[in-house]
């Protein structure tokens, strides 16, 4: 069996006219535009072709079903038609069925397929009109291999092919009125209330491989009409389905009953062979309260190891399979990975403030074993390291991105955006085996849109309100090799070197709002964003956060710059406790004070000495150093050999230091030659330092007890 991508379904109806945009060739892209009225039903194939099923005619009578196969550029490869005998026809759903296609059609009256006539039923009694549901198996060339009658109902629909093996097929289904399954061998089932849109029943229809009835099970809702159709994985091992229901209602499915505390509650069921619930996972509040918490389960996919990947569009935060989903008091989109036993492995909330516009934003790329995530949206959103802000109500951004199966961001493609006052009503995308992205999106009220830095404008057509834009994007033209960054918190100097490859020259670099080169410097800490763009408007965004420059003290050393080798000299600095201090000496010995802001030094020889320090920030690790040269001379500090005091340096440029052997009741008084007191007091611990820096040069008199000493200020 050849590899293929998980199917993607688009809409219900479509009317196509010939392309009017074939000549618009985009950089790195291919474009095909078609006008239409409704929306097509589409399947992508991994070879790049697209299978499309649509009703043709006019609003009064869509009596033709057109089957088409398109090349990757949107040109037609195969086209065939099927006409009704009378009444309308529309595509209901389509699935890959091995290498074939299983198409479910709705007929309002009658149709003839390969000599077999199928008829709907008119309204009988209080029942609604009973439209026919016909199944057709097509090969890749759109040849009909088999057809079969499934049901008669106004509302009955098949949403996804959940499970298939050699004995049966399981479809998720929905109906809100009477369903007649007798055409496929089932029975007549009446809804509890025959009121379209209320008390909808969601469940599972099981058929054998000859498309004959085996079983139908379904949930019932009592009061609330807001109940989503189930989604499911196409699996040969597991029967897993999910959806969401309103908390005003009670979910009832066979023996299961559940009322949720969430305003809209997502769930995942694992069914056994009898379609009973073997395991159920529901969204649960993290903390009790009345906070509004809402979550839609949007898609489920399964990998080859039977892990499930589920996407949610939510408001608020909640738990699912043990994983935290969403953000408090805001919108978000999330992906959770759950193993085959129902255990949550990881969850990733991809963006906040997000307003999604149609589309299954999560897809599973089975060729490359990657998760594809994309959509059409407005508001602020982020994917990986990409961040955009689109004001609500102005225009809508279309993007596609990829992640590995562990949730790690791989790639981002900004597909395009609408001009103001336009809307993207539908968006689907996939990727082929070569890595090309394929998108089909539907726009309204727009005659132009922007993509690849070009504005594409189309001629207005009377009555034309919608266009389908068919795009193929090759591999991204912009590739990041590496970004080297350096930031010195101590000097406040940084540099960025960005290395990119592109098919187009003249890359543009923006550092926040400043235009820069691929290598540039900066000199302030803070939050920064580097955006690199090439000529196609593809952009790569990188975010940086640098701490502010560390502020470290730079004090000067206070102490004698002339000294002798007799006695201890005091040196100090003023430094905060957040700094580590280390003193270094040359020509002397540190007596005490290492690691503090004050030290005593014994100078050991005549000549030049040096006292220095290094300050180191305890948190930043930044350093500052300073030094003071000291001239070591002979002893000029002793006035009298019998004196009890030592004074140095004398003469002095700034300070004098007085040492005494007397520790108590030693009083000093320093005066000028006129006898005016300049400094006085008592000694502390046998020494005193007096600062003469602000005094005029001259002679001063120091009296200590009964002794008088002449001090010279240079």
Secondary structure, 3 states (H helix, E strand, C coil): CCCCCCCCCCCCCCCCCCCCCCCCCECCEEEEEEECCCCCEEEECCCCCEEEEEEEEECCEEEEEEEEEECCCCCEEEEEEEEEEECCEEEEEEEEECCEEEEEEEECCEEEECCEEEECECCCCCCCCEEEEEEEEECCCCCEEEEEEEEEECCCEEEEEEEECCCEEEEEEEECCCEECHHHCCCEECCCCCCCCCCCEEEEEEEECCCCEEEEEEEECCCCCCECCCEECCECCCCEEEEEEECCCCEEECCEEECCCCCEEEEEEEECCCCCEEEEEECEECCCCCCCCEEEEEEEEECCCCCEEEEEEEEEEEEECCEEEEEEEEEEEEEEEECCCCCEEEEEEEEECCEEECCCCEEEECCCCEEEEEEEEEEEEEECCEEEEECCCCCCEEEEEEEECCCCEEEEEEEEEECCCCEEEEEEEEECCCCCEEEEEEEECCCEEEECCEEEECCCCCCCCEEEEEEEECCCCEEEEEEEEEEECCCCEEEEEEEEEECCCCCEEEECCEEECCEEEECCCEEEEEEEECCCCCEEEEEEEECCCCCCCCCCCEECCEEECCCCEEEECCCCCCEEEEEEEECEEEEECCCCCEEEEEECCCEEEEEEEEEEECCCCCEEEEEEEEEEECCCCCCCCCCCEEEECCCECCEEEEEECCCCCCEEEEECCCCCEEEEEECECCEEEEECCCCCCEEEEEEECCEEEEEEEC
